[in-house]
Amino acid sequence: MSDGLDTHQKALQINLDAGKYGVFAEIGAGQEVARWFFRVGGASGTIAKTISAYDMTVSDAIYGASERYVSRHRLQAMLDHEYCLLHERLSAQRGKETRFFVFADTVTARSYKRRDETHGWMGIRFQTEPGVEPSDIIMHVRMWDRENVQQQEALGILGVNLIHAALYFHWHAEAVLNALLDNLSIDRIEVDMIQFRGPGFAKVDNRLLALELVERGLTNATMFMPNGELVQPAEHLYKKCILIERGSFRPVTRVSVDMIRYAQAQFAQEPNVLGKEMVVILEMTLKNLNVEGGKIDHRDFLDRVDLLGTLGHPVLISNYGEFYRLASYLFRYTRMPIALVMGVPTLRELFEEKYYTELDGGILESFGRMFKNDLKLYVYPLKAQDTGIVITAGNLRVAPHLQHLYDYLFENHLLQPMRDVNAANLGIFSRDVAREIANGTPGWENKVPEQVATMIKERRLLGYKGEPAGVG
């Protein structure tokens, strides 16, 4: 949903709406959002105050001390402080007919001192009706323009889009997402985390919004915790060793658990990992989430996420179909060791040259990007269903002209077979288990973790039609 207005028209519409009144607090790239409302005219009808507390001492005196000035914590403090003052000072005078709001951002933009990756936090606290408790929309953004003035322009447009969408489309969370990059593109600015909270969004599931950020092209990847809380990846991954398993997880099986458990045991013993903090991530790509018809079923997605939550690890949703792109994404956040967990079928696909035709250097370029920081692959064995033969990373054969490349990775321990796996679970495949659940085939419960079986039965997930857990 979008009304087709440009940035100028959106700002002017808000300025001319006597029922909305607010504060702008911006730190880090000038008052780029407030500037739009002054520029189009009629700002006195919208703006109660603008503030830019650039000096750290001044900022701390207003909003309280903070370890990082470009952080969710600082954004939250800005929204809390400014909304409290606005409501305290004006509610008696105009609270019955006015919807109050506070817009805030804290960003680190490109400058003569900073030429690396730039990012920021942006949010709005607003009333959906006069006199009601406010709701929040907060988000993290990454800015890709190469010049400071372009980044400022993009931030200004994004801020106007957020304010306009919150004030006029708040009742439709998907419409808010649709409007964020109006007159922008992901090549200029990326929204990799968004959270809706408060009474106005009681029915909004932020996990679904995380998926839609990727589906709608606002970002390439987003992450949330087992309890469903959305997190900005840099906050959770910064300077940590990362172990990541990709899969469809439909459903989580005992193999899913084994792959993480055995890979984690090997990874933790690497000399450059030993004793360091490690985070385990479960990743699903948009391709993993496709069901029959080539579309993503949002209910099916939430069911899978709930099942994954029983394992206690954060979930990453991405559109990084190629592993070298996933590796590049993770390299943004840490220079600590990274390991990918996969099965033999995925490893075999990794050596299919048809997946790298868009790269000038083909498979060699992709592997150069993926393994540049000594990234490791831990490979779970495959037991052939027809012959019973077990294929491992140690005996897998690839195309003859790529065998030397394979041997190089293997001999340098960049590609390692998993050791001491539970042979009893090698015959478990998630697609078969999903079919058995839907068909009521006895014994499927033994192929998934106990807590997963219980949840499937209690909530009748994946087509389960039998008795609830504990019955029978």
Summary of the structure (lengths in Angstrom):
residues: 472
radius of gyration: 25.1
end to end distance: 48.5
largest distance: 80.5
contacts: 1543
relative contact order: 0.08
helix: 43%
strand: 20%
